[in-house]
Amino acid sequence: MDGEPFGAIMSALDDLGTDETLVLYNGFEPEPLYGVLDRRGFDHEAERVAPDEWRVEIAPR
């Protein structure tokens, strides 16, 4: 994803069904995102899959 991804992530979350999961791949752990997810009613699970790659699963509570 090019540019600032926050808006695209929020848009994808708005379209996420109650039984769906969004998988985000990022070059760093997106810690600032976790508080936003919590406030919006989403759970997340993050895993470092490479030195410069994080995989974050995001799902509605």
C-alpha positions in Angstrom: 0.0 0.0 0.0 1.5 3.4 -1.0 1.1 6.5 1.2 -0.7 6.9 4.5 -2.5 3.6 5.1 -4.6 4.7 8.1 -7.6 5.8 6.0 -7.6 2.7 3.9 -7.4 0.5 7.1 -10.3 2.3 8.7 -12.3 2.0 5.4 -11.6 -1.7 5.3 -12.7 -2.1 8.9 -16.0 -0.3 8.1 -16.7 -2.9 5.4 -15.7 -5.9 7.6 -18.4 -8.4 8.3 -19.0 -9.7 11.8 -17.4 -13.0 10.9 -14.5 -11.7 8.8 -10.9 -10.9 9.7 -8.7 -8.2 8.2 -5.0 -9.3 7.8 -2.6 -6.4 7.8 1.1 -6.7 6.8 3.3 -3.9 8.0 7.0 -3.1 8.1 6.8 -2.3 11.8 4.5 -3.2 14.7 1.6 -0.7 14.4 1.2 0.0 18.1 -0.6 3.3 17.6 -3.3 1.5 15.8 -4.1 -0.8 18.7 -5.9 1.8 20.8 -8.0 2.9 17.8 -9.0 -0.7 17.2 -9.9 -1.2 20.9 -12.1 2.0 20.9 -13.8 0.8 17.7 -14.6 -2.6 19.1 -12.0 -4.7 17.3 -9.6 -7.3 18.7 -6.2 -7.9 17.2 -3.4 -10.4 17.3 0.1 -9.4 16.1 3.0 -11.6 15.1 6.5 -10.6 13.9 7.0 -12.8 10.8 10.4 -11.4 9.7 12.8 -8.7 11.1 10.9 -6.0 9.1 7.5 -7.5 8.8 4.5 -7.8 11.1 1.3 -9.7 10.5 -1.8 -8.3 12.4 -5.2 -10.1 12.3 -8.0 -7.7 13.2 -11.6 -8.9 13.9 -14.7 -7.5 15.4 -15.4 -8.5 19.0 
